[in-house]
Amino acid sequence: MSDAVIPKSRGTQVAISIVAAVVLFVIFAWSFNFLRAAAAPRFVIALVALVVGVGGIWALFLTADRLVSQLPARARDIVRPYVFITPAFLILLVYIIYPTIRTIYISFFDFQRGGTPQNFGLQNYVRAFTNPALLIALRNNLLWLIFVPLFAVSIGLVVAVLVDRISWEKYAKSLIFLPMAISFVGASVIWRFIYYRAPFGAQIGLLNAIVVNLGGDPVGWLRMEPWNNFFLIIIMIWLQTGFAMVILSSAVKGVPSSLIEAARIDGAGEFRIFFQVIIPFVSATILTVTTTIVILVLKVFDVVFVMTSGRFNTEVVANMMYNQMFIQGTYGRGAALAVIIFIAVTPVMIHNIRKLNEA
């Protein structure tokens, strides 16, 4: 008998691939239900999400590629792009498009935990915009929207121009970019120790330790209205300045040296070069970075939740949505706030996408 391996028929390979695809979809369906189980251990949930989310998608792509490989050459070239796009589209459909549609649907009903949707109408939106707490949250969101992009982009641009002229540029950029490696929650915990005021004993909060050592009295920084909002805004500026610096630094390096030299020959000083040469040249990048940070700020939640949970008039819309949905169990009102955030973010995202397509 020959030792040569007999290749499997095309029909057998197709059958195996179809069976593998069905098994994978059954596993995906099971894992989706398992991840929603309240009684499941968190470690097991994380493990299943990692194994199925990474290994399952990898296996699905291999199975799909094997199926496409059995088609005639012309059909293979036509079908293959759609096969590889389809899993990503399905993930978007299940985890983004469907929840978005479902949230908009719920926002028109009185829907509380344990109940069923009732009373279709605009009552949740009317309650939202007549609620004094929402007006405070909108005011605070406006403060975040003005000051975070303004200072993060401005400081990032100045730093990008300055570090471009020093020999240890990469070390300076690494230090400034380092906060980006920290999650919003982690950064908030760090800043809690900066703003912390001990009720008695030694002041372990950095700011109050300095104040006390200088002979002053400890201050409740997060209770000082309305300045506590600005103290929270500083955290986001600290986080986003590194991001703005890295992107803008790449744009600044693209400014032609001949253009700068020509400005210097014409007698322009460094400030004039900065404002009349560098900024106009990188204006498109500045706009892109600004809109990206604006989208982030419109959805701000983590910093406020960790630092104050919205107390002391530091409430923002996303934190109100969380409280309505997951603390009070009024899903309809929470969904209405989520839709308000979605409406606010959408125009900025569309503008950003258009600018990226133009570039």
N, C-alpha and C positions, 0 to 999 in steps of 0.2 A: 504494500500500500504506500502511495506517495505521501511524503511528510508535508507537502504543500498545503497551505491553509485555503480552504474553499471559501471564496467570498460570499457573503450573504446576498440574496436576491434583493432587488430594489423594493419589492413589495414587503419583504420582511423588515427591512430598515424603516420603511414608512410606518408599518404597524407598530414597531418598537417605539418610534418617535411619538406617534399619536398616544400610545399608552403612557409614555413618560410625561407628555403634556397634560393628560387627564389627571395623573397622579399629582403632578405639581399644582394644578388648580385646586384639587381637593385639599392639599396641604395648605395652600394660601387661604382657602375658605376657613379651614379649621383654625389656623393661626390668627386670622382676623377676629373670629369669635373668642378665641382664647385670650387675646390681648385686651378684650373688653370685659373679661370676667373680673369682678371685684374681689373675689376670694383667692385669686391666683397669687402666689408669692411674687414679689417684685423682682427678685433675682431671676426667677424662671421666666418671667415676662421679658426681661431684658435679654436673656439668653435666646429665647425663641425669636424675638425681634431681630437679633443680630444674625442668627443662623439662617432664618427664613428670608430676612430682608437682603442679606448679601449672597448666601449660598443658593437660595431659591431663585433669585433673579438671574444669577450666573448660569444655573442649570437650565432655566427657561430660555435664555438666549442661545445656549448650545443646542438645545432640543429644536428650537425654531430654525436655527441655521442648518441642522441636519435635514430637517424636512424640506427646506428650500433647496438644498443641494440635490435633491432627487428630481427636481423639475427640469424641463428642457432649458438649454442655455438662455434663450431669449426671454422666456417666462421668468427664469431665475433672476435676471438683471432687473426686471420690472418689479417683482414681488419683494425681493430682499429688503429694499429701503423701508417699505411699509411694515414688514415683519418686525424690524428692529425699532421702528417708531411706536408700534402698537402698545408694547408693555409700558413705555413711558406715558403714553396717552391714557392708558387704563389707570395707572397710578394717579395721574392728575385728576382723572374723572372721579375716582373713588375717594381720594383724600383731599381734594381741593374743590372741584366743580360741584360735586354732590353736596358736601357740607355747606358750601356757599348758598346753593339753591334752597337747601333745607333751612338754613338760618333765616334767609329772607322770608320763607313761608311761615316759620314760627313767629317772626316778628309781628305778624298781623293778627295774632291770636293771644288771648289770655291763657297762658300755658304755664302751669306750675308743676313742681316736682310731684310725681306720682299721679298726675291727672292727665287729661286729654285736652287737645286744643279746643278752645271755645271762643265765641264772640269775635268773628272776623271783623277787622276794621283797623283804623289808625290810632286806636286809643293808646297804644304803647308809645308811639311817637309824640302824641299830644302830652302824655305824662312826662316824657323825657324832656321836652322843651319848655314845660311849665314847672319843672322841678328846679328849685333854687340851687340844689347841689350840682346839677348839670351846668348851670351858668358859671359856677365857681370852677368846675372841671374844664369847661371850654376856655375860661380866662387863663387857667394854668397851662392848658395845652398851647394857647397862643403865646404865652411867655416862653415855653420850651421851643416853639416853632420859630420864634424870632432870635433868641439868644444862642441856642445850641448851634445851628448852622452858621450864624454870623461869626461867632468866636472860634468854633472848630475849624472852619475853612480859612478864616483870616490868620489864625495862629499857624495852621498847617502850611499855608502858603509862605508866610514869613520865614518859618523854620526851613522849609524846602529850599528857599533862595539862599539863606545864610549857611546851612550845612553843606551846600554845594560848593562852598569856597574854602572849606577847611580840609586838612589832610586826614583827619580821623572821622570822615563823613559817615562811614558805615557803622561805626560804634555809636555815634550820636543818633542816627536813625533807628538803630536797634533799641536804644533806651526809650526813645519817644514812641516807637511802635509797640513796645512791650505790653502796655495796657490792653491792646487789641487781643492779646492771647488769653485774657481773663474774661470769663463770662460776666454778664451784667449782674448776676446774683453775687458772684465772687467779688466783683468790684464794689458792690454795695456793702457787703460785709466788711471789706477793708475800710471803707469810708465811715462805717458806723463806729469803728474804733477811733477814727479821727474826730468825729463830732460827739462822741459819747460823753455824757456827764454822769459821773458817779453820784448816787444819792448821798453817800457818806464815805468817809475814808479818802485814800489817795485818789487823785484824778488820773485814771489811766488813758482817758481820751487825749489824743495828741494836742488838740487846740486848747482844751481846758487845762492840761498840764502846763502849757506855755503861759496861759493867762494867770494861773495860780502862782507860778514861779515868778511872774512879774509883779505880783502883789495884788492882782485882781480877784474877783469872785468868779466861780465857774458859771458858764452860760449854757442854757438849754438851746443849743443851736437849732435843733429841729422843731422847736416850739415858737421860734421868733417869726411871727407872721408880719408881713408876707415874705420876709427875707429867707425863710426856710425853703421856699420854692427855688430861689436862686442857689442855695446851698446844694440842692439836689441837681440842679442844672449843671453845676460845676462838675459833678461826677460824669455826666454824659459828655461834656466837653473834653474832659480828661481821657475818656475812652475813645472818642472819635477823632481827636486831633492827629493821632498817629496814622489813621486811615487816610485822612485828607492829605497829610504830609507825603505819604508814599506815592499816592496817585499824582499829586501836583508836582512832586519832584521829578517824575518821569516826563511830565509836560514841560517843566522848566528846562530840563536838559535838552529838549528839542528846540529851544529858542536858538536860532542861528547866531553863532559868535560874531559873524560879520555884521549883523544887525546891531548888536550891542556896541561893537567897536565903532561903527558909523555914528551911533548916538553920542559916544564919548568924544569922538573927533569934533562933532558939532557943538561940544561944550556942555552936554547934558550931565548932571550929577547922578549919583546912585539912586536918590529918591525919585528923580524924574524918569530915569531908566526903568525903575520898578513899576511906576504907575502908568507910564506912557508907552513902554515897550513890552515888558514882561507880562503884565496883566492883560493887555489886549490880545497878546499872542496866545495865552493859555485860557482865555475867557470861556471857550467851549468846555474845557476840562473842569474849570471852576463851576460852571453851571451843572455839569453832570454830577460832580461830587456833592454839590449843594442839594440837588434834588434827591440823591440817594440818602443823605442824612435827614432830609425833610420827611421822607417816607418812614424812616426809622423812628423819628421823633413823634410822628402822628400816632404811632402804635406803642409809644412808651408805656411800659407796665412794670417791668422787673425792678427798676430802681425805686420807684414809688412804693411798690408793694413791700419790698424788703426794709426800706428805711422808715416809712411812716404808716404804711397800709392806708394811705389817703387821709389820715387824721391831720389835725391842725391846719385845715384848709389847703392841703397839698394834693387833693384829689385830682385825678385825670380820668378821661373818658374810658380808657381801657381798664383801669382799676375798678371803676364803677360797673362796667360790664361784668367783670369777674365776680364782684360782690353780689350783683343781682342774680347771676346765673348759679354760682356754685356755693354761695353762702346763704342767700335768702331763698334760692330755689325758684325764683320767678323767671323762667326761661324766656317768656315772651318779651319782657322788658329788657333782659340782657341781650337777646337777639336784636332788638331794635337799636341798642347802643352799638352792637357789632356792625350793623348795617350802616350806621352813621359814620363809623370809622372807615368802613369800606368805601363809602361814597367820597369821603375826604381824601383817601389815599389814591383812588383810581385816576383822577386827572393828572396827578403828579407822575404816576407810573406811566401813563400813556405818553406824556411829554418826554419822559426819560427814554422810553423805548424808541420814540421817533428820533430823538437826537442821536442815540446809539446807531440806529439804522442809517442816518445821514452820514455818520462818521465812517 
